[in-house]
């Protein structure tokens, strides 16, 4: 069997229109739970049997706190994947992690009394 490694590079940028960078990404090793959330990242990752998570979130422009929402999405998505290790099927693990991220954004919006949202890819 051949060892697989991923060469991953990612960067976010505020762009020309917004004053705040509303992009966030996460790279995680799902077996160890170690993950990186940053504005720039480049590395080679040799994922374990549990695999790796690479995700991007973009805050919804025009809504309050898009930067916070996108960061919450990637942080809670990684946590959700790690906590859902006991799920037998991959799709169940994905659903649990996405649901965890969705609830995190809704809860924070409720606490702050604002509207916020973000995409997830």
C-alpha positions in Angstrom: 0.0 0.0 0.0 1.3 3.5 -0.9 1.5 6.1 1.8 -0.6 9.1 0.9 0.3 12.6 1.7 -1.5 15.8 1.0 0.3 19.0 0.1 -2.0 21.8 1.4 -1.7 25.5 0.9 -4.3 28.1 1.8 -4.4 31.8 2.3 -7.2 34.3 3.1 -7.3 38.0 2.2 -9.6 40.9 3.0 -10.1 41.7 -0.7 -10.8 45.1 -2.2 -14.3 45.8 -0.8 -14.5 44.8 2.8 -12.7 46.3 5.8 -12.5 42.9 7.6 -11.4 39.5 6.4 -14.5 37.3 6.7 -12.7 34.1 5.4 -11.5 31.3 7.6 -10.2 27.8 6.9 -9.2 24.7 8.9 -6.8 21.9 8.3 -7.2 19.0 10.8 -5.8 15.5 11.4 -8.9 13.7 12.5 -7.0 11.0 14.4 -5.1 13.3 16.7 -7.5 16.2 16.7 -4.7 18.6 15.9 -5.8 21.4 13.7 -4.7 24.7 12.3 -6.8 27.8 11.8 -4.8 30.7 10.3 -4.7 33.3 7.5 -1.9 31.5 5.8 -0.9 27.9 5.8 1.3 25.5 3.8 2.3 22.0 4.8 2.4 18.4 3.9 0.0 16.2 5.8 0.1 12.5 6.0 -3.4 11.7 7.2 -4.0 8.7 9.4 -6.8 6.1 9.0 -9.3 8.6 10.3 -8.4 11.0 7.5 -8.0 14.7 7.3 -10.4 17.7 7.2 -9.9 20.7 5.0 -12.7 23.2 5.0 -13.3 26.9 4.0 -15.9 29.2 5.4 -16.8 32.7 4.1 -18.7 35.1 6.3 -21.9 36.5 4.8 -21.2 40.0 3.6 -23.6 42.6 4.8 -24.5 40.6 7.9 -23.0 41.5 11.3 -19.9 39.5 12.4 -19.3 37.5 9.3 -15.7 37.2 10.4 -16.8 35.7 13.7 -19.3 33.4 12.0 -16.7 32.0 9.6 -14.2 31.3 12.4 -16.9 29.7 14.5 -17.8 27.5 11.6 -14.3 26.1 11.0 -13.5 25.8 14.8 -16.7 24.0 15.6 -16.6 21.8 12.5 -13.2 20.5 13.5 -14.5 19.9 17.1 -17.6 18.2 15.7 -15.6 15.8 13.6 -13.3 14.9 16.5 -16.3 14.3 18.9 -18.1 12.2 16.3 -15.4 9.6 16.1 -17.8 6.9 17.2 -20.0 7.3 14.2 -19.8 4.2 12.0 -20.5 5.8 8.7 -18.6 8.8 7.2 -21.8 10.6 6.2 -23.1 10.4 9.8 -19.8 12.0 11.0 -20.1 14.8 8.4 -23.7 15.4 9.4 -22.9 15.5 13.1 -20.0 17.9 12.5 -21.9 20.3 10.2 -24.8 20.3 12.7 -22.4 21.1 15.5 -21.0 24.1 13.5 -24.5 25.3 12.6 -25.6 25.2 16.2 -22.5 27.1 17.3 -23.2 30.0 14.9 -26.9 30.1 15.9 -26.1 30.1 19.6 -23.5 32.9 19.3 -25.9 35.0 17.2 -28.6 34.5 19.9 -26.2 35.5 22.7 -25.0 38.6 20.9 -28.5 39.5 19.6 -27.2 39.8 16.0 -27.7 38.2 12.7 -24.7 36.4 11.3 -23.9 33.6 8.9 -21.2 31.9 6.9 -20.8 29.5 4.0 -19.1 26.1 4.4 -17.1 24.3 1.7 
